[in-house]
Amino acid sequence: MTVIFDICPLSIQFFGWVGDEYGRFPATFFTNVILLAAGLSTPFCTNFVAFCFMRFFAGIAYDSSLQIFYLLCEKDCSISTRNPFLL
């Protein structure tokens, strides 16, 4: 879990830049592809270093994917329907 949460702040900044440069939908697709590949390959790791490497990539994609989905949902909601406590 430490490997996942250590990389999250940097990955949010990186995928935020990707979302600004190329659009939020390609950034969401890219983070989900990374998360899928890392998540499916983690059980097949044969040593600890490979396991940490795959969890590193899962950490890169996990928090960024959730952040981008939040922004996409917020963009589609009108201001009157948003929760006032989140603003």
C-alpha positions as CSV (number, residue, x, y, z in Angstrom):
1,M,0.0,0.0,0.0
2,T,2.9,2.3,0.6
3,V,4.0,2.0,-3.0
4,I,0.6,3.0,-4.2
5,F,0.1,6.0,-2.0
6,D,3.6,7.4,-2.3
7,I,3.2,8.0,-6.1
8,C,-0.4,9.3,-6.0
9,P,0.4,13.1,-5.6
10,L,2.8,13.0,-8.6
11,S,0.5,11.0,-10.8
12,I,-2.4,13.4,-10.2
13,Q,-0.2,16.3,-11.4
14,F,1.0,14.3,-14.4
15,F,-2.4,13.1,-15.5
16,G,-3.9,16.5,-14.8
17,W,-1.4,17.9,-17.3
18,V,-2.3,15.1,-19.8
19,G,-6.0,16.0,-19.3
20,D,-5.3,19.6,-20.0
21,E,-3.1,19.0,-23.1
22,Y,-5.0,16.1,-24.7
23,G,-8.4,16.2,-23.1
24,R,-10.0,14.5,-20.1
25,F,-11.5,11.5,-22.0
26,P,-8.1,10.3,-23.4
27,A,-6.5,10.8,-20.0
28,T,-9.3,8.7,-18.4
29,F,-8.8,6.0,-21.0
30,F,-5.0,6.0,-20.5
31,T,-5.3,5.7,-16.7
32,N,-7.8,2.9,-17.0
33,V,-5.6,1.0,-19.5
34,I,-2.6,1.3,-17.1
35,L,-4.8,0.3,-14.1
36,L,-6.2,-2.7,-16.0
37,A,-2.7,-3.9,-17.1
38,A,-1.1,-3.5,-13.7
39,G,-4.1,-5.0,-11.9
40,L,-4.2,-8.1,-14.1
41,S,-0.4,-8.7,-14.1
42,T,0.0,-8.3,-10.3
43,P,-1.1,-11.8,-9.4
44,F,1.3,-13.3,-11.9
45,C,4.4,-11.6,-10.4
46,T,7.0,-14.1,-9.3
47,N,9.1,-12.0,-7.0
48,F,8.8,-9.0,-4.7
49,V,10.4,-6.5,-7.0
50,A,8.0,-7.3,-9.9
51,F,5.1,-7.1,-7.5
52,C,6.2,-3.6,-6.3
53,F,6.7,-2.5,-9.8
54,M,3.1,-3.5,-10.8
55,R,1.7,-1.9,-7.6
56,F,3.6,1.2,-8.5
57,F,1.8,1.4,-11.9
58,A,-1.5,0.6,-10.2
59,G,-0.8,3.5,-7.8
60,I,-0.1,5.8,-10.7
61,A,-3.4,5.1,-12.3
62,Y,-5.7,4.5,-9.3
63,D,-6.0,8.0,-7.8
64,S,-5.7,9.8,-11.1
65,S,-8.6,7.8,-12.6
66,L,-10.9,8.7,-9.7
67,Q,-9.9,12.3,-9.8
68,I,-10.6,12.6,-13.5
69,F,-14.0,10.9,-13.2
70,Y,-14.9,13.4,-10.4
71,L,-14.0,16.3,-12.7
72,L,-16.0,14.9,-15.6
73,C,-19.1,14.4,-13.4
74,E,-18.8,17.8,-11.9
75,K,-18.5,19.3,-15.4
76,D,-21.7,17.7,-16.6
77,C,-23.8,18.9,-13.5
78,S,-25.2,22.3,-13.5
79,I,-24.2,24.6,-10.7
80,S,-27.7,24.5,-9.1
81,T,-27.5,20.7,-8.7
82,R,-24.0,20.5,-7.2
83,N,-23.6,19.9,-3.5
84,P,-22.9,23.3,-1.9
85,F,-20.6,21.6,0.7
86,L,-18.1,20.4,-2.0
87,L,-17.6,23.9,-3.5
